[in-house]
């Protein structure tokens, strides 16, 4: 019914040009906590958002600029269509499996009364834990395409609001860097903020701003401009003015505000996938998320007993056998000796003119590797530089399927303009046709497309432990930003699994066998805290087998039926509980300040559970790899009291009896 109404609105049957204009539209969340208001002030459109009666965003102007004129003034609100809806679906890869959520929705025609007399449908959806809006561009009798040069939507927070964000110098970025906490009053002007951004109002209401369903459009950023937070779009390559070129009808992605006075509710929220399009894959039976090796990180370490290690069968067999022994689903073929597995005449990993991802380097038989891995119940993945892949996309995917490859990391994308967004969509669609999963690195944040294309297993888009190979080690204080910022968008990929933690004073950068800051329990907890459907197990086999805590890595799932956040304090600590089947896994990570936390077990079902608890040992300030494992019986309603060391963590596996 909603789409019939949209069509009628677009062609003017329900609301003719002479229809009655309205001054405002109000929409409230199903539980009544969130109120969205749209009003016309001096013939411009402004919106406001409140939570439990407290203003969160006030009088924020909506503004679009096209090549043939602005859409920010001489506007009227025509009669809206207000409805209620329900999102019911299952995620093949996600932090929850069965989603069933109600929302309220308004489709609001905005009519411009001066040339070019453009009409745009402003859509709003409001859930109990967030609100989102987008622009819908109906077809026009006189022209059937548009060129968008700006989308300057305001997010007018109070000046005392705190922002936690990744600031970037420009639109060309791997989306990796340190996060910053700053008040809006003190924030530097004209510096891009990557999304998601976490805002905290003076009343301690948390607002996570991001976007959902980014398809055939430019990626969005935030910027402080003349004291106000505004949206900015990534320009198409080779120029700075044009952001989006598209045929009509079309629509923008959803501009999302996750809202709650409990920050854990933002982590639990499914709003991003609720707003994404339904699954477009007819066959999902082949999709098998799990854990994967990534030997590049450890330096391709193999035993001295291996004959002639390199880009060859014997080296990969060593890792495949490790996967088979420990039920790790995938092994990644990446490189050896700083040369990728495929033919390339470029410098470093950059593709040269004769780079060819369909031709392995001499001595590497991909079919042999895939056949052996299959016989051991292990899938094979590969790493590719995106330009080397894209220039031979169809031929490459044909060849990968013939070899028996399961998926790949596509790296160094470093853009989110409309052209790159469409390239990534094309990669996902064509990969799915060949039963290939995708892991994007050097890529922008997720926008819920794990619902639309569940072969998108994960995205990087954040600074992570790869930097320990060449620079200052990543600290637990950086990690603790992730659940409250980047992970609000979705799956967040790290090079996980380093088992060589050292005290801060002993840390040095090592390209082979990198060292880690923080404790081993902190590392174990990252497998639960991070939403990541393809968790890496990056160290070499001898670093794991026989080591305390490795049994937890072997057991922990990567996709979940349910997610809860029993305790969290921004930038200090977080405890996240995730259910798979009848069992729960709890991960807690800490910043630099030692503390004791209480984890209420209210999320459990009735009945007895056996809790396997891994905590930091008392001497982790000297020996950070030491941990203590204990087992106890627990029930719903009880509390787990957990001590977290400086840079520490804890994990718990709760097994239903």
C-alpha positions as CSV (number, residue, x, y, z in Angstrom):
1,X,0.0,0.0,0.0
2,X,2.8,2.4,0.9
3,X,4.3,2.1,-2.6
4,X,1.0,2.7,-4.3
5,X,0.6,5.9,-2.2
6,X,4.1,7.0,-3.2
7,X,3.2,6.5,-6.9
8,X,0.0,8.4,-6.5
9,X,1.7,11.3,-4.7
10,X,4.5,11.4,-7.4
11,X,2.1,11.7,-10.2
12,X,-0.2,14.2,-8.4
13,X,-3.4,12.1,-8.0
14,X,-3.7,12.3,-4.3
15,X,-2.0,15.7,-3.9
16,X,-2.4,18.0,-6.8
17,X,-0.4,21.2,-7.1
18,X,-3.3,23.1,-5.6
19,X,-3.4,20.8,-2.6
20,X,-3.6,22.2,0.9
21,X,-0.2,23.1,2.4
22,X,0.7,22.2,6.0
23,X,2.9,24.1,8.4
24,X,4.3,21.1,10.3
25,X,4.3,17.3,10.6
26,X,5.0,15.4,13.8
27,X,5.8,11.7,14.1
28,X,6.4,9.7,17.3
29,X,8.1,6.4,17.9
30,X,5.9,3.4,18.8
31,X,6.9,3.7,22.5
32,X,6.5,7.4,22.4
33,X,10.1,8.2,23.5
34,X,11.3,9.9,20.2
35,X,9.5,12.8,18.5
36,X,10.4,14.0,15.0
37,X,9.0,17.3,13.9
38,X,9.2,18.8,10.4
39,X,8.1,22.4,9.9
40,X,8.3,25.3,7.4
41,X,10.0,28.4,8.7
42,X,10.3,31.3,6.3
43,X,9.6,28.9,3.5
44,X,12.5,26.6,4.4
45,X,12.2,23.1,5.8
46,X,13.5,22.5,9.3
47,X,13.3,19.4,11.5
48,X,13.7,18.8,15.2
49,X,14.2,15.6,17.3
50,X,13.4,15.1,21.0
51,X,13.9,12.1,23.3
52,X,11.7,11.7,26.4
53,X,10.7,15.3,26.1
54,X,14.3,16.6,25.9
55,X,15.5,18.3,22.8
56,X,18.2,16.5,21.0
57,X,18.4,18.2,17.6
58,X,16.6,21.6,17.1
59,X,15.6,23.6,14.1
60,X,17.9,21.9,11.6
61,X,17.5,23.0,8.0
62,X,17.2,20.5,5.1
63,X,19.0,21.6,2.0
64,X,19.7,20.2,-1.4
65,X,21.5,21.8,-4.3
66,X,21.1,20.7,-7.9
67,X,22.9,21.8,-11.0
68,X,19.7,23.6,-12.0
69,X,19.0,25.3,-8.6
70,X,18.6,25.0,-4.9
71,X,16.0,23.0,-3.0
72,X,16.1,24.9,0.3
73,X,13.7,27.8,0.0
74,X,10.2,28.6,-1.3
75,X,9.0,25.3,0.1
76,X,5.7,24.1,1.2
77,X,4.7,20.9,3.0
78,X,1.8,19.2,1.2
79,X,-0.4,16.7,2.9
80,X,1.7,13.8,4.2
81,X,0.9,10.1,4.2
82,X,1.4,8.7,7.7
83,X,1.4,5.0,8.3
84,X,2.8,2.4,10.7
85,X,4.9,-0.5,9.6
86,X,6.8,-3.6,10.7
87,X,10.2,-4.9,9.7
88,X,10.3,-8.7,10.0
89,X,13.2,-10.6,8.4
90,X,16.1,-12.9,9.1
91,X,19.7,-12.1,8.8
92,X,22.1,-14.7,7.4
93,X,25.0,-12.8,8.8
94,X,24.4,-10.4,11.6
95,X,24.4,-9.6,15.3
96,X,20.8,-10.9,15.5
97,X,19.0,-13.5,13.4
98,X,15.3,-12.9,13.6
99,X,14.3,-9.2,13.5
100,X,10.8,-8.0,14.3
101,X,10.4,-4.3,14.9
102,X,7.6,-1.8,14.5
103,X,8.0,1.7,13.2
104,X,6.0,4.8,12.3
105,X,6.5,6.4,8.9
106,X,5.6,9.6,7.1
107,X,5.9,10.3,3.4
108,X,5.9,14.1,3.2
109,X,5.8,15.9,-0.2
110,X,7.8,19.1,-0.2
111,X,6.8,21.3,-3.1
112,X,8.9,24.2,-4.3
113,X,6.8,27.2,-5.4
114,X,9.5,28.8,-7.6
115,X,11.4,27.6,-10.5
116,X,12.2,24.8,-11.2
117,X,9.1,23.9,-9.1
118,X,10.7,20.7,-7.9
119,X,8.8,18.2,-5.8
120,X,10.6,15.8,-3.5
121,X,9.2,13.3,-1.2
122,X,10.7,13.4,2.3
123,X,10.5,10.0,4.0
124,X,10.8,9.6,7.8
125,X,10.8,6.3,9.7
126,X,11.0,6.3,13.5
127,X,11.7,3.2,15.6
128,X,11.9,2.9,19.4
129,X,15.7,3.3,19.2
130,X,16.2,5.7,16.3
131,X,14.9,7.9,13.5
132,X,15.9,8.1,9.9
133,X,15.0,10.3,6.9
134,X,15.8,10.2,3.2
135,X,14.9,12.1,0.0
136,X,12.9,10.3,-2.7
137,X,13.1,11.9,-6.2
138,X,10.1,11.0,-8.3
139,X,10.2,11.0,-12.1
140,X,9.6,14.3,-13.8
141,X,7.6,14.7,-17.1
142,X,10.1,17.2,-18.4
143,X,13.4,15.5,-17.4
144,X,14.3,12.1,-16.3
145,X,17.6,12.6,-14.5
146,X,19.3,14.9,-12.0
147,X,22.7,16.2,-11.0
148,X,23.2,16.8,-7.2
149,X,26.0,19.2,-6.2
150,X,25.3,19.4,-2.4
151,X,23.3,17.9,0.4
152,X,23.8,20.2,3.3
153,X,21.5,18.8,6.0
154,X,22.0,20.3,9.4
155,X,22.3,18.4,12.7
156,X,21.9,21.3,15.2
157,X,23.0,20.0,18.5
158,X,23.6,22.1,21.6
159,X,27.2,23.6,21.7
160,X,27.9,21.6,24.9
161,X,27.3,18.3,23.1
162,X,30.3,16.0,23.0
163,X,31.3,14.3,19.8
164,X,33.4,11.1,19.5
165,X,34.6,10.9,15.9
166,X,37.3,10.0,13.4
167,X,38.5,13.3,11.7
168,X,39.8,13.0,8.2
169,X,41.8,15.4,6.0
170,X,39.8,14.7,2.8
171,X,37.4,12.3,1.0
172,X,40.2,9.9,-0.2
173,X,40.8,7.8,2.8
174,X,41.2,4.3,4.1
175,X,39.0,5.4,7.1
176,X,41.8,4.6,9.5
177,X,43.0,6.8,12.3
178,X,42.7,7.8,15.9
179,X,39.4,8.9,17.4
180,X,38.9,12.2,19.1
181,X,36.5,13.3,21.9
182,X,35.7,17.0,21.7
183,X,32.8,19.3,22.5
184,X,31.1,21.0,19.5
185,X,32.0,24.4,20.9
186,X,35.7,23.4,20.7
187,X,35.6,21.4,17.5
188,X,37.6,22.7,14.6
189,X,35.6,24.0,11.7
190,X,35.7,22.5,8.2
191,X,37.2,19.1,9.1
192,X,35.4,16.0,7.8
193,X,34.1,13.5,10.4
194,X,33.8,10.0,9.2
195,X,30.6,8.2,10.2
196,X,29.3,6.8,12.4
197,X,29.8,9.6,14.9
198,X,28.6,9.3,18.5
199,X,27.2,12.5,20.0
200,X,26.4,12.9,23.7
201,X,24.1,15.8,24.7
202,X,24.4,17.8,27.9
203,X,21.5,15.7,29.2
204,X,23.5,12.5,28.5
205,X,21.3,11.3,25.6
206,X,23.4,9.4,23.1
207,X,22.9,9.9,19.3
208,X,24.8,7.8,16.8
209,X,24.7,9.4,13.3
210,X,25.3,7.4,10.2
211,X,23.6,6.3,7.0
212,X,21.9,3.2,5.8
213,X,21.3,1.6,2.4
214,X,24.1,3.4,0.6
215,X,23.5,2.4,-3.1
216,X,24.1,4.4,-6.2
217,X,24.8,7.5,-4.2
218,X,27.8,9.4,-2.7
219,X,29.0,8.5,0.8
220,X,28.1,11.0,3.5
221,X,30.3,12.8,6.1
222,X,29.7,15.4,8.8
223,X,31.5,18.7,9.2
224,X,31.2,21.7,11.5
225,X,30.4,24.7,9.3
226,X,29.8,28.1,10.9
227,X,29.0,26.5,14.2
228,X,26.6,23.9,12.9
229,X,27.1,20.2,12.1
230,X,26.2,19.6,8.5
231,X,26.3,16.7,6.0
232,X,28.8,16.6,3.1
233,X,28.9,14.2,0.2
234,X,31.9,12.7,-1.4
235,X,32.4,14.2,-4.9
236,X,32.8,12.1,-8.1
237,X,36.4,11.7,-9.1
238,X,38.3,14.3,-11.0
239,X,36.3,17.3,-9.8
240,X,34.8,18.8,-6.7
241,X,31.3,20.0,-7.6
242,X,29.2,17.0,-8.7
243,X,28.3,14.5,-6.0
244,X,25.5,12.4,-7.5
245,X,24.3,11.8,-11.1
246,X,21.3,9.6,-11.5
247,X,18.2,8.7,-13.5
248,X,14.7,9.3,-12.0
249,X,13.1,8.0,-9.9
250,X,15.9,7.7,-7.3
251,X,16.4,8.2,-3.6
252,X,19.1,9.0,-1.2
253,X,20.4,6.7,1.5
254,X,18.7,6.9,4.9
255,X,20.3,9.5,7.3
256,X,20.2,7.7,10.6
257,X,20.1,8.9,14.2
258,X,20.3,6.1,16.8
259,X,19.0,7.6,20.0
260,X,18.9,6.4,23.7
261,X,19.9,7.5,27.2
262,X,21.5,4.0,27.5
263,X,24.5,3.8,25.2
264,X,24.2,0.0,25.0
265,X,20.9,0.4,23.2
266,X,22.7,1.9,20.2
267,X,25.0,-1.1,20.1
268,X,22.0,-3.5,20.3
269,X,20.0,-1.5,17.6
270,X,19.0,-3.1,14.3
271,X,17.9,0.2,12.7
272,X,20.7,0.1,10.1
273,X,19.7,-3.2,8.7
274,X,16.0,-2.4,9.1
275,X,16.5,0.4,6.6
276,X,18.5,-1.7,4.1
277,X,16.8,-3.4,1.2
278,X,15.7,-7.0,1.6
279,X,18.1,-9.8,0.5
280,X,18.6,-9.8,-3.2
281,X,20.3,-13.3,-3.4
282,X,18.0,-16.1,-4.4
283,X,20.3,-18.8,-3.1
284,X,22.0,-18.2,0.3
285,X,22.7,-21.9,1.1
286,X,26.4,-21.6,0.3
287,X,27.0,-18.7,2.7
288,X,29.2,-19.9,5.5
289,X,30.6,-17.2,7.8
290,X,33.4,-18.1,10.2
291,X,37.0,-17.5,11.2
292,X,40.0,-17.2,8.9
293,X,43.7,-17.2,9.0
294,X,45.6,-14.2,7.6
295,X,49.3,-15.1,7.6
296,X,50.4,-11.8,6.2
297,X,50.0,-10.3,9.6
298,X,52.4,-12.7,11.4
299,X,54.9,-12.6,8.6
300,X,54.1,-16.0,7.1
301,X,55.8,-17.8,9.9
302,X,56.3,-21.6,9.3
303,X,58.4,-24.2,11.1
304,X,62.1,-24.7,10.2
305,X,61.2,-28.2,9.1
306,X,59.1,-27.0,6.1
307,X,61.0,-27.5,2.9
308,X,61.3,-24.3,0.8
309,X,58.5,-22.1,2.3
310,X,57.0,-19.6,0.0
311,X,54.1,-18.9,-2.4
312,X,53.6,-22.7,-2.8
313,X,51.6,-25.7,-1.6
314,X,53.7,-26.8,1.4
315,X,53.4,-23.4,3.1
316,X,49.6,-23.2,2.6
317,X,49.2,-26.9,3.6
318,X,50.8,-26.0,7.0
319,X,48.1,-23.4,7.6
320,X,45.3,-25.5,6.1
321,X,46.1,-28.4,8.4
322,X,46.1,-26.0,11.4
323,X,42.6,-24.9,10.3
324,X,41.4,-28.5,10.0
325,X,42.7,-29.4,13.5
326,X,41.0,-26.5,15.1
327,X,37.8,-26.1,13.1
328,X,38.8,-22.7,11.6
329,X,36.6,-22.4,8.5
330,X,39.0,-20.5,6.1
331,X,42.6,-20.1,5.2
332,X,43.7,-16.9,3.4
333,X,46.3,-17.0,0.6
334,X,47.8,-13.5,0.5
335,X,51.5,-13.3,-0.3
336,X,55.0,-14.4,0.6
337,X,58.1,-12.4,0.7
338,X,56.1,-9.2,0.0
339,X,54.9,-10.6,-3.4
340,X,51.2,-11.3,-3.7
341,X,50.0,-14.7,-4.8
342,X,49.1,-13.5,-8.3
343,X,51.2,-12.2,-11.2
344,X,52.1,-8.6,-10.7
345,X,54.8,-6.3,-12.2
346,X,54.0,-3.3,-10.0
347,X,56.0,-1.8,-7.2
348,X,55.1,-3.3,-3.8
349,X,51.5,-4.5,-3.9
350,X,50.3,-1.8,-6.3
351,X,49.1,-3.4,-9.6
352,X,51.5,-2.9,-12.5
353,X,50.3,-2.9,-16.2
354,X,50.5,-6.7,-16.4
355,X,49.0,-7.6,-13.0
356,X,46.7,-10.6,-13.5
357,X,44.7,-12.1,-10.6
358,X,43.8,-15.1,-12.8
359,X,47.4,-16.2,-13.0
360,X,49.2,-17.4,-9.8
361,X,52.9,-16.8,-9.4
362,X,55.1,-19.7,-10.7
363,X,55.1,-22.6,-8.3
364,X,51.6,-21.9,-6.9
365,X,48.8,-24.2,-8.0
366,X,45.6,-22.7,-6.7
367,X,43.5,-25.7,-7.8
368,X,45.8,-28.0,-5.9
369,X,45.5,-25.8,-2.8
370,X,41.7,-25.5,-3.0
371,X,41.2,-29.3,-3.6
372,X,43.4,-30.2,-0.6
373,X,41.6,-27.6,1.6
374,X,38.2,-29.0,0.5
375,X,39.3,-32.5,1.5
376,X,40.1,-31.2,5.0
377,X,36.8,-29.2,5.3
378,X,38.5,-25.8,4.9
379,X,37.7,-23.0,2.5
380,X,40.3,-21.0,0.7
381,X,40.2,-17.2,0.4
382,X,42.5,-14.8,-1.4
383,X,43.6,-11.2,-1.1
384,X,43.4,-8.9,-4.1
385,X,44.1,-5.2,-4.8
386,X,40.8,-3.9,-6.0
387,X,42.0,-2.4,-9.3
388,X,43.8,-5.6,-10.3
389,X,40.5,-7.5,-9.6
390,X,38.1,-5.0,-11.2
391,X,39.8,-4.7,-14.6
392,X,39.2,-8.5,-15.0
393,X,36.2,-8.9,-12.8
394,X,34.2,-11.4,-14.8
395,X,37.1,-13.5,-15.8
396,X,38.6,-13.5,-12.3
397,X,35.3,-14.6,-10.7
398,X,34.9,-17.4,-13.3
399,X,38.5,-18.6,-12.6
400,X,38.1,-18.3,-8.8
401,X,34.9,-20.5,-9.0
402,X,36.7,-23.1,-11.1
403,X,39.6,-23.3,-8.7
404,X,37.2,-23.6,-5.8
405,X,37.9,-20.4,-3.9
406,X,35.3,-19.4,-1.3
407,X,35.9,-15.6,-1.1
408,X,38.4,-12.8,-0.9
409,X,39.6,-9.6,0.8
410,X,39.3,-6.7,-1.7
411,X,41.7,-4.0,-0.5
412,X,42.8,-0.4,-1.0
413,X,39.4,1.0,-2.2
414,X,40.0,4.3,-0.3
415,X,37.0,6.1,-1.7
416,X,33.2,6.3,-1.2
417,X,32.1,8.5,-4.1
418,X,29.1,7.3,-6.1
419,X,31.3,5.6,-8.7
420,X,33.1,3.6,-6.0
421,X,29.8,2.8,-4.2
422,X,28.5,1.3,-7.5
423,X,31.8,-0.6,-8.0
424,X,31.5,-2.2,-4.7
425,X,27.8,-3.1,-5.3
426,X,28.9,-4.7,-8.7
427,X,31.6,-6.7,-6.9
428,X,29.1,-8.0,-4.4
429,X,26.5,-8.9,-7.0
430,X,28.9,-10.7,-9.4
431,X,30.7,-12.4,-6.5
432,X,27.4,-13.8,-5.2
433,X,26.7,-15.3,-8.7
434,X,30.0,-17.3,-8.3
435,X,29.3,-18.2,-4.6
436,X,32.1,-15.9,-3.4
437,X,32.1,-13.9,-0.2
438,X,33.6,-10.4,0.2
439,X,35.7,-8.7,2.9
440,X,36.3,-5.1,2.0
441,X,39.4,-3.4,3.4
442,X,40.5,0.2,3.0
443,X,36.8,0.8,2.7
444,X,34.0,3.0,4.0
445,X,31.7,2.0,6.9
446,X,28.9,-0.6,6.5
447,X,25.4,0.6,5.8
448,X,23.3,-2.5,6.4
449,X,24.1,-4.3,3.1
450,X,24.8,-7.5,5.0
451,X,21.0,-7.8,4.8
452,X,20.8,-7.0,1.1
453,X,24.0,-8.9,0.0
454,X,24.8,-11.4,2.8
455,X,28.0,-12.3,1.0
456,X,29.4,-9.0,2.4
457,X,30.9,-10.6,5.5
458,X,32.8,-7.6,6.9
459,X,34.5,-4.3,6.4
460,X,37.6,-2.7,7.9
461,X,37.3,1.0,7.8
462,X,39.2,1.5,11.0
463,X,42.7,1.6,12.4
464,X,43.5,-1.9,13.8
465,X,46.3,-4.2,14.8
466,X,48.0,-4.3,11.4
467,X,49.8,-1.1,12.5
468,X,51.7,-3.1,15.2
469,X,53.8,-4.4,12.3
470,X,55.4,-1.0,11.6
471,X,54.5,1.6,14.1
472,X,53.1,2.6,17.5
473,X,51.0,-0.3,18.8
474,X,47.3,0.0,18.9
475,X,46.2,0.6,22.5
476,X,43.2,-0.6,24.5
477,X,42.2,3.0,24.7
478,X,41.7,3.0,20.9
479,X,39.8,-0.4,21.0
480,X,37.3,1.0,23.5
481,X,36.2,3.6,21.1
482,X,35.1,1.0,18.5
483,X,31.8,-0.3,20.0
484,X,30.6,3.3,20.5
485,X,31.6,4.7,17.1
486,X,32.6,2.6,14.1
487,X,30.7,-0.5,15.2
488,X,27.4,1.3,15.3
489,X,27.5,0.9,11.5
490,X,28.0,-2.8,11.5
491,X,30.7,-5.4,11.1
492,X,34.1,-4.1,12.1
493,X,37.1,-6.0,10.9
494,X,40.4,-6.1,12.9
495,X,43.5,-8.2,12.4
496,X,42.6,-10.2,15.5
497,X,44.5,-12.9,17.4
498,X,47.9,-11.6,18.3
499,X,49.1,-13.8,21.2
500,X,52.3,-11.9,22.2
501,X,51.2,-9.2,24.6
502,X,53.9,-7.3,26.3
503,X,54.0,-4.5,28.9
504,X,53.9,-1.0,27.3
505,X,57.6,-0.5,28.2
506,X,58.7,-3.6,26.2
507,X,56.7,-2.8,23.1
508,X,58.6,-2.4,19.8
509,X,57.3,-2.6,16.2
510,X,58.0,-5.9,14.6
511,X,57.0,-6.8,11.0
512,X,57.2,-10.5,11.8
513,X,55.6,-11.9,14.9
514,X,54.1,-8.5,16.0
515,X,53.8,-7.6,19.6
516,X,50.6,-6.5,21.3
517,X,49.5,-4.0,23.9
518,X,46.8,-4.9,26.4
519,X,46.3,-8.3,27.9
520,X,45.5,-11.7,26.3
521,X,42.0,-11.6,27.9
522,X,41.5,-8.2,26.1
523,X,42.3,-9.9,22.8
524,X,40.0,-12.8,23.5
525,X,37.2,-10.4,24.4
526,X,37.6,-8.6,21.1
527,X,36.2,-11.7,19.3
528,X,32.9,-11.1,21.2
529,X,32.9,-7.3,21.5
530,X,33.4,-6.7,17.8
531,X,30.5,-7.4,15.5
532,X,32.5,-9.2,12.8
533,X,31.2,-12.1,10.7
534,X,34.6,-13.2,9.4
535,X,36.9,-12.9,12.4
536,X,40.6,-13.2,11.7
537,X,42.9,-15.6,13.5
538,X,46.1,-13.8,12.4
539,X,48.9,-15.4,14.3
540,X,50.8,-18.5,13.2
541,X,49.8,-22.0,14.4
542,X,52.6,-22.5,16.9
543,X,51.7,-19.2,18.6
544,X,48.2,-20.7,19.4
545,X,48.3,-24.4,19.9
546,X,48.8,-25.3,23.6
547,X,48.4,-21.7,24.6
548,X,45.9,-20.6,27.3
549,X,42.8,-19.1,25.8
550,X,43.1,-20.5,22.3
551,X,40.3,-22.9,23.1
552,X,38.0,-19.9,23.4
553,X,39.0,-18.7,19.9
554,X,38.2,-22.1,18.5
555,X,34.7,-22.1,20.1
556,X,33.5,-18.5,19.6
557,X,31.0,-18.0,16.8
558,X,31.1,-15.0,14.4
559,X,27.3,-14.6,13.7
560,X,24.7,-14.4,16.4
561,X,21.0,-14.9,17.2
562,X,20.8,-12.1,19.7
563,X,22.9,-9.2,21.2
564,X,22.6,-7.5,24.5
565,X,24.8,-4.9,26.3
566,X,24.5,-5.5,30.1
567,X,27.0,-2.8,31.0
568,X,28.9,-0.1,29.3
569,X,30.4,3.3,29.9
570,X,31.7,5.3,27.0
571,X,35.5,5.2,26.5
572,X,35.9,3.3,29.8
573,X,34.6,-0.3,29.4
574,X,32.0,-2.3,27.7
575,X,30.5,-5.8,28.3
576,X,28.6,-7.3,25.3
577,X,26.6,-10.5,25.5
578,X,25.8,-12.4,22.3
579,X,23.7,-15.6,21.9
580,X,24.2,-18.5,19.5
581,X,21.6,-21.2,19.9
582,X,21.1,-21.8,23.6
583,X,24.6,-20.6,24.7
584,X,25.8,-17.0,25.4
585,X,29.2,-15.5,25.0
586,X,30.2,-12.4,27.0
587,X,33.1,-10.2,26.1
588,X,34.3,-7.2,28.2
589,X,37.2,-4.9,27.3
590,X,38.7,-2.1,29.4
591,X,40.7,1.1,28.8
592,X,43.9,1.9,30.7
593,X,42.2,2.1,34.2
594,X,41.8,-1.1,36.2
595,X,38.3,-1.6,37.6
596,X,35.8,-4.2,38.8
597,X,32.4,-4.5,37.0
598,X,29.2,-6.3,37.7
599,X,27.7,-8.0,34.7
600,X,24.0,-8.7,35.4
601,X,22.8,-12.0,33.8
602,X,19.2,-10.8,33.2
603,X,19.5,-11.7,29.5
604,X,19.7,-15.5,30.3
605,X,16.7,-17.8,30.0
606,X,15.5,-19.7,33.1
607,X,17.5,-22.7,34.1
608,X,21.1,-23.5,35.0
609,X,24.1,-22.4,33.0
610,X,27.8,-23.5,33.3
611,X,30.0,-20.4,33.1
612,X,33.5,-20.8,31.7
613,X,35.2,-17.6,32.8
614,X,38.5,-16.2,31.5
615,X,39.9,-13.3,33.5
616,X,43.2,-11.4,33.7
617,X,45.7,-13.0,36.1
618,X,47.0,-11.0,39.1
619,X,50.4,-10.5,37.4
620,X,49.3,-9.2,34.0
621,X,51.1,-5.9,34.5
622,X,54.3,-8.0,34.1
623,X,53.1,-11.0,32.2
624,X,50.0,-9.7,30.2
625,X,49.5,-13.1,28.5
626,X,48.6,-14.8,31.8
627,X,45.0,-15.5,32.5
628,X,42.8,-17.4,35.0
629,X,40.1,-19.8,33.9
630,X,37.4,-20.9,36.3
631,X,34.0,-22.7,36.0
632,X,30.9,-22.0,38.0
633,X,27.2,-22.5,37.8
634,X,25.0,-19.4,37.3
635,X,21.4,-18.6,36.7
636,X,19.3,-15.7,35.4
637,X,19.2,-12.7,37.7
638,X,22.6,-13.3,39.2
639,X,25.6,-11.0,38.7
640,X,29.1,-11.9,37.5
641,X,31.7,-9.8,39.3
642,X,34.7,-9.4,37.0
643,X,38.0,-7.6,37.6
644,X,39.5,-5.9,34.5
645,X,43.1,-5.1,34.5
646,X,44.5,-2.0,32.9
647,X,44.1,-2.7,29.2
648,X,42.5,-5.9,30.2
649,X,39.4,-7.9,29.4
650,X,37.3,-10.9,30.3
651,X,35.3,-13.5,28.4
652,X,32.6,-15.9,29.5
653,X,31.0,-18.8,27.8
654,X,27.6,-19.6,29.3
655,X,26.5,-23.1,28.4
656,X,22.8,-24.0,28.9
657,X,22.4,-27.2,30.9
